[in-house]
């Protein structure tokens, strides 16, 4: 299923323009989280890479091959996730509280269907919301079951 600009989400490629495909279940769960997130007043949810329509290797990724992995960008204090530049958890414009709410919403909308969420914010890791992984300072990597 193609990831679209619906339910408070906006597709924003990570250099892999055609990597916007995921399973219907993964898309539906993320869209449900994005719809709730849209009501927080923190802007829309930017979606990065997911997978190619027929699967396969994606440059810059060790996964994203079966439609079960989707990247989303962390929330900015100015809510300009889709119009301003990329940030990391270390950026002055990073909104930890809003990113925490986003992570909680992602998990709440997919009970039993989240295998992992990689993101290197040490506070969110300490809270058990995300897991550390190299090269995941500027996006949350969600792997659905």
C-alpha positions as a printed Julia matrix, in Angstrom:
145×3 Matrix{Float64}:
  0.0    0.0    0.0
  1.29   3.44  -0.91
  1.98   5.84   1.97
  0.13   9.07   1.28
 -0.49  12.48   2.75
 -3.51  11.4    4.72
 -4.58  11.5    8.31
 -2.06  14.14   9.33
  0.95  12.54   7.65
  3.21  13.91   4.94
  5.57  11.79   2.88
  9.09  13.19   2.81
 11.67  11.01   1.06
 15.04  10.23   2.58
 16.76  10.14  -0.79
 14.86   7.08  -2.0
 12.0    8.69  -3.89
 10.15   5.45  -4.62
 10.47   3.93  -1.13
  6.93   4.76  -0.04
  5.37   1.32   0.06
  4.48  -0.8    3.09
  1.98  -3.47   3.99
 -1.62  -2.4    4.44
 -1.41  -3.27   8.12
  1.69  -1.14   8.71
  0.23   1.79   6.76
 -3.11   1.57   8.55
 -1.49   1.51  11.99
  0.8    4.43  11.19
 -2.06   6.43   9.68
 -4.08   5.88  12.87
 -1.17   7.22  14.94
 -0.7   10.14  12.53
 -4.38  11.07  12.78
 -4.18  11.25  16.56
 -0.85  13.08  16.41
 -2.41  15.67  14.07
 -4.77  16.63  16.9
 -1.9   17.55  19.25
 -1.16  20.86  17.54
  2.4   19.77  16.73
  2.07  19.84  12.95
  1.9   16.83  10.68
  3.94  13.66  10.84
  6.72  13.46   8.23
  7.21   9.96   6.86
 10.6    9.01   5.48
 11.52   5.75   3.8
  9.33   2.65   3.99
  9.93   0.12   1.2
  9.85  -0.33  -2.55
  6.62  -1.53  -4.14
  7.96  -5.03  -4.77
 10.46  -5.12  -1.9
 14.22  -5.39  -2.14
 17.29  -3.52  -0.95
 17.0    0.21  -0.3
 20.18   2.31  -0.38
 21.25   3.39   3.1
 19.17   0.75   4.91
 19.85  -2.69   6.31
 16.14  -3.46   6.39
 12.98  -1.91   4.84
 12.77  -4.84   2.42
  9.38  -6.39   3.23
  7.01  -3.47   3.87
  7.15  -3.76   7.66
  9.59  -0.88   8.36
  8.68   2.81   8.2
 10.78   5.83   9.18
  9.26   8.96  10.7
 11.02  12.15  11.67
 11.14  13.53  15.22
  8.98  16.47  16.18
 10.32  20.03  16.12
  9.49  22.74  18.66
  8.28  24.92  15.77
  6.1   22.06  14.41
  7.76  22.5   11.0
  8.72  18.86  10.48
  7.58  18.94   6.86
  8.87  22.36   5.85
 12.09  22.94   7.78
 15.37  21.05   7.8
 16.09  17.71   9.4
 16.94  17.61  13.08
 18.36  15.11  15.53
 17.52  14.46  19.16
 20.46  16.77  19.95
 19.1   19.77  17.99
 17.93  22.87  19.8
 14.62  22.64  17.91
 13.95  19.02  18.95
 10.71  18.62  20.93
 11.25  15.62  23.2
  7.81  15.82  24.83
  6.0   15.83  21.48
  8.25  13.08  20.09
  7.5   11.04  23.23
  3.75  11.51  22.62
  4.27  10.47  19.01
  6.11   7.3   20.08
  3.42   6.5   22.61
  0.72   7.0   19.98
  2.54   4.78  17.48
  2.63   2.01  20.1
 -0.96   2.6   21.25
 -2.35   2.31  17.71
 -0.57  -1.0   17.1
 -0.84  -3.09  20.28
  1.13  -6.3   19.83
  2.28  -5.22  16.35
  5.41  -3.21  17.16
  8.62  -5.25  16.95
 10.88  -2.26  17.69
 11.31   1.48  17.46
 14.88   2.65  16.91
 15.7    6.24  17.93
 18.75   7.4   19.84
 17.27   9.91  22.31
 18.78   8.57  25.59
 15.79   9.75  27.64
 13.28   7.89  25.44
 15.56   4.84  25.53
 15.68   5.01  29.35
 11.87   5.15  29.38
 11.72   1.99  27.25
  9.97   3.79  24.39
 12.8    3.43  21.85
 15.99   1.42  21.37
 19.43   2.68  20.4
 20.78   1.83  16.96
 23.62   3.42  14.95
 22.49   6.09  12.47
 19.11   6.66  14.13
 19.69  10.13  15.6
 17.4   11.91  13.09
 14.48   9.52  12.66
 12.34   6.94  14.41
 12.49   3.6   12.66
  9.32   1.61  13.32
  9.29  -2.11  12.57
  5.84  -3.65  12.6
  5.06  -7.33  13.1
